Amino acid sequence: MFRKLFGTRGPEPDLQRKADELVSMAHAMSVGSYTTFGERLPLIFEFSTDEWDFFLTVGKVFVAMSALEALEAPDSVKEPLADTVVRNLMAWEPDAVRAFEDCKGLFEKTYDSLSQLDEYRDDARFLGADSVGTWIAWNLLKHAPTSHDEGNLVRLLGLAATHGFVSWWRPAA
């Protein structure tokens, strides 16, 4: 009633629920993917499950938060949602916010760099996925991806991070 009278708006209940669930859902999906993805790309079994869960979760949250920035809604709606996600990220893992900022920085550099390549200029479908996948893979490998399998890892991780999270804030159909 107060909102109707005075025109103040906060997040819609569905968006707030999504903000509340983002970190736990990203984490659950990351944990559940280790064995399945490892069977497709055995290189994955060289990483600890803790590292896998951490970096893939942060990557998924980054994708969803990037989608929130692009959401056509006023800042008065988006800011409380972002605050909720940051609180949940810190509660889940204290280093996650720092990792999120690192992901954002490398994503932007990688995206800018890859977007100059003919492969991505001709078909940009995987540009975002490969950019976030590069950050996740780099952290798991402890070096920049170089081999064919490591390149496949980038694509696999990027698609895992973007699937379901690039559209996180959209209403359910």
N, C-alpha and C positions, 0 to 999 in steps of 0.2 A: 504494500500500500504506500509506504514512504517513497519508494522509487517512482511510483506512478504520479504522486503528488508533486514531487520536486525534480523529477526528470533525471535523477542520478542512476547510473547503470553500473553494475558490476558484471562479472562473468555470468553467462547463462548457466543454469544448473548442470546441463550436459557437458559444457566445456569445463566447468569446475571439477566434475567427476573425472573427466579425462586427464586433467592436470594432476589430480590426486593419484591416479592409477598409472601414470606414464612410466615412472622409474621402475615400479615393481613389475609391470608388464614387460618392459624392455629387458629387465634382468631375467625374468622367467623364460622369455623366448630365447635369450642368449644361452642360458644354462641348458635348455632343452635341445639346442642345435648342435652341440659339440660332437656327439657321436655320429649323428646323421651326416653332418658336413665332413667329419673325419673319414667316413667311409667313401665319400666322393673324392676327397683330396687328402690322402694319408699324411701329408705335410702337417696338417692340423694337429695330429697326435703328438707332435714335437713340442707343442705349447702346453703349459700347465692349464688346467681347467680354470683356476682362479684368474689368470691373466686373460684367457679367452672371455670369460664372463665379464670381467671388468671393462676391457676395451670395446667389446662388441656392445655392451650395455651403454656405455658413454656415447658411442657412435650412433646408436639408435635414438638416444635422447637428443643428441645434436640435430639429427635429421628432423625430429618432431619439433624442436624449438625453432629451427629455421623455417619450418612450415608455419609456425605460429607468427613469426615476424611477417610473413607474406600474407597472413590472414587479413581479409578486409574487415577490420573491426577497429574501433577506436582504442587508443592506448589505455584508456580507463578500463577496458575489458581485458586487454592482453597483459598488462603489467601484473595484476594479481595472479593470473595464471602462471606467468613466468616465476613470480615469487614462490608460489607453491612448489613448482618443479625444482627450483634451486634448493629450497628447504628439504625436500624429499631426497634430492641427490646428495646433499651433505649428510643427512641422517643415514642414508644407505652406505656411503663410503666417503669419509672426509676428504680424500684426495680427488674425488670425482669432479669437483668444480674446477680445480686446476687442470685436470685432464680435458675437461670440456673446453676450456679456453685454448689449450694447446691444439685440440682438434679443430677448433674454429680457425685458428691461425694457419695451420697447415692446409686445411681444406681450401681456404681462400687462395693461398699461393698455388696449390696444385690445380685448382679449378682454372685460375688465370693462365697457368702454364699449359695445361692440357687443351684449353679452348683455342690455342694458337696452332695446334696440330691439325693437319688436313683430315685425319681420321675423325676427329671430333667436330670439325667444321662441317664435314659432309653428313655426319650423323651424330647428333649430340645426345642421343638417348641415354648413354651410359656416363656422361660427363660428371654429373653429380654423384652417382654411385661410385664411380672409379675414384673420385676425389676423396670421399669419406673412407672408401675402402683402402686407399693408400695410407691414410693416417692409422687406421686399425692395424693393417699389415705391418707397417713400419714399427709400431710399438710391440707387436708380437714377435717379429723377426729380430728386432734390435738393430735393424739397418734398413736402408731403402730397398724395396723389392727389385731384384735384378734378373732372376732366372724365369724360365717359362712357368714353372709351377708357382713361383711367387707372384707372377702376373695373374695367373688364374686365381690365386688366393685373393688378390686385390678385388677382382670382379665379384667373386663369391661373397666376400665380406661386405662389399658395397651394396650388392643386391640384398643381402640379409639385413643390412642397416636401413635401407630405404623401404623395403617391402613392409607395408602396413604402417610405417611411421611417417612417410611423406604425406600421407592423407590422415594422420592421427586426429586432427581437429575437425574434420568434415563430419557432418551429421551421418548417423547410420542410415542406410537405405532401407 
